Amino acid sequence: MTPTGSPLFDSRGSGVLLHPTSLPGPHGCGDLGAEAHHFVDWLATAAQSLWQVLPLNPVGPGNSPYQSVSTFAGSPLLVDLSDLAHRGWLGRIDTPDFERTRSDYARAGPWRMALLREAWRGFRERAEDGERQQLEAFQAQQRHWLEDYALFMTLDQRHGAPWNRWPAELAWRDAAALRRVREEAASDIGFWCFVQWQFMRQWQGLRRHAHGRGVRIVGDAPIFVAHHSADVWAHSAQYLLDARGDCTLVAGVPPDYFSATGQRWGNPLYDWNAMRSDGYAWWQRRLAHLMSCFDAVRLDHFRGFESYWEVPAHEPHAVNGHWRAGPGAALFDALRAGLGPLPVIAEDLGLITPPVTELRLACGFPGMRVLQFAFADTPGNPYLPHNYERRTVAYTGTHDNDTTLGWWRRLGDPERDAVRRYLGPQADQEIHWAMIQALSQSVAGTVVYPFQDVLGLDGAHRMNIPGCPQGCWEWRFEWRQVGDAPAARLAAMTHAHGRSPRGV
């Protein structure tokens, strides 16, 4: 297998992990508007070359972006409402008094969706011919997923979840029944297409701004999809479902760092034999779409492509699961043949076996290292910076970890002593900067810092706790927490360690 990696990782660089929903703003959660553009400017000031985000898909249960109704769609909650008002499709926006330091999904979601529907009415009444033509062109270009998504969301509004409990002719996609829905609900279907057009237009505008400031954007692709999703509804034969459309087996991971009982994710498993039979066409479309939106993609749970943990659907935990062989190199050979070099970061955390590493190396993908995992045992720990390889993406922590300050405060004395011996006296004074500096000095080609760590925030500002169904994915910052010092300090460190963007 010829390596399929991306030249993006051939030179030293650094970046920041921050999901757009964590940005400030008046509308209940961060979005793709002015604050996102300002954050790009902040990254440029801090001499950062990468902005890494979490999945931009519509959020699912518990507001998780990893359980979405579509792997292709963008979240309607990220659409900048002010831009729609500027275009004349919305009137005055009367904003409720939302929570400013957490995404107020319970109130902001319905409020935002109502305004998006108002903007759709305004577009139909007042759009210029050129704008209507742009929407039509977008629908034609994205038809391979957008048509099913818009129809799915229209039916979801009528019948709720799960899709396999809808009337049988709709659940199993009877052509005549779907044709009737398209005719009867043309305006509702048009609304979902309009929202996706606006999301993509705003996202690509933000991405162009980032490129103009020397910043590339790294996306995130969950390996599995939600059962109640347009993907499974439209392609049910490519998943391991029973005759009623229910999962008999679901995805998860065995007991690990995060949970003594493992993690039962509950996603349906792919029928890899069925996917292989059509040349992995769905994956071809999915990766092509991601590559049109991002400069690189973190491929979540990479080890699942070598072998994955299947859990009987009736089991409440993931302990009683089994390993099953994944598609391996055949999938990535097909993707490379169809798409060319793949700008992928392989998320290879957790229980990683030699065959998983061999697959990653054969693909030419950089793996991940997390410094918070480094201090539990011996100097040979692969997460310690002196053991890194050049083609590595290293993090102080990820969205699933506590903030570095929160992690430090929870450590026992033996672990703290190990950290002090490795990082020196700065660990007691500014643990977050000590960790950032250790990564920045390392041989790893790419390093990424959660924005919470750049700001030195404690565990109250954590983004996610794996296995916790409520209260996650809501963290937001305010610019008053930032000030001038972090950008200047990060820029100085980046220059000193040879990680500055080209031309800076």
Secondary structure, DSSP 8 states (H G I E B T S, - for coil): ------GGGSS-EEEEE--GGGS--SSSS--SSHHHHHHHHHHHHTT--EEE----S---GGG-TTS-S-SS---GGGS-HHHHHHTTSS---------SSB--HHHHHHHHHHHHHHHHHHHHHH--HHHHHHHHHHHHHTHHHHHHHHHHHHHHHHH-S-GGGS-HHHHTT-HHHHHHHHHHTHHHHHHHHHHHHHHHHHHHHHHHHHHHTT-EEEEEE-SS--SSSHHHHHTGGGB-B-TTS-BSEEEEE-S-SS-TT-EEEEEE-B-HHHHHHTTSHHHHHHHHHHHHH-SEEEETTTHHHHEEEEEETT-SSSTT-EEEE--THHHHHHHHHHH-S--EEE---SS--HHHHHHHHHHT--EEEEGGGSSSS-TT-TTSGGG--SSEEEES--TTS--HHHHHHH--HHHHHHHHHHH-THHHH-HHHHHHHHHHHSS-SEEEEEHHHHHT--GGG----TT--SS-S-B---GGGT-SHHHHHHHHHHHHTT---TT-
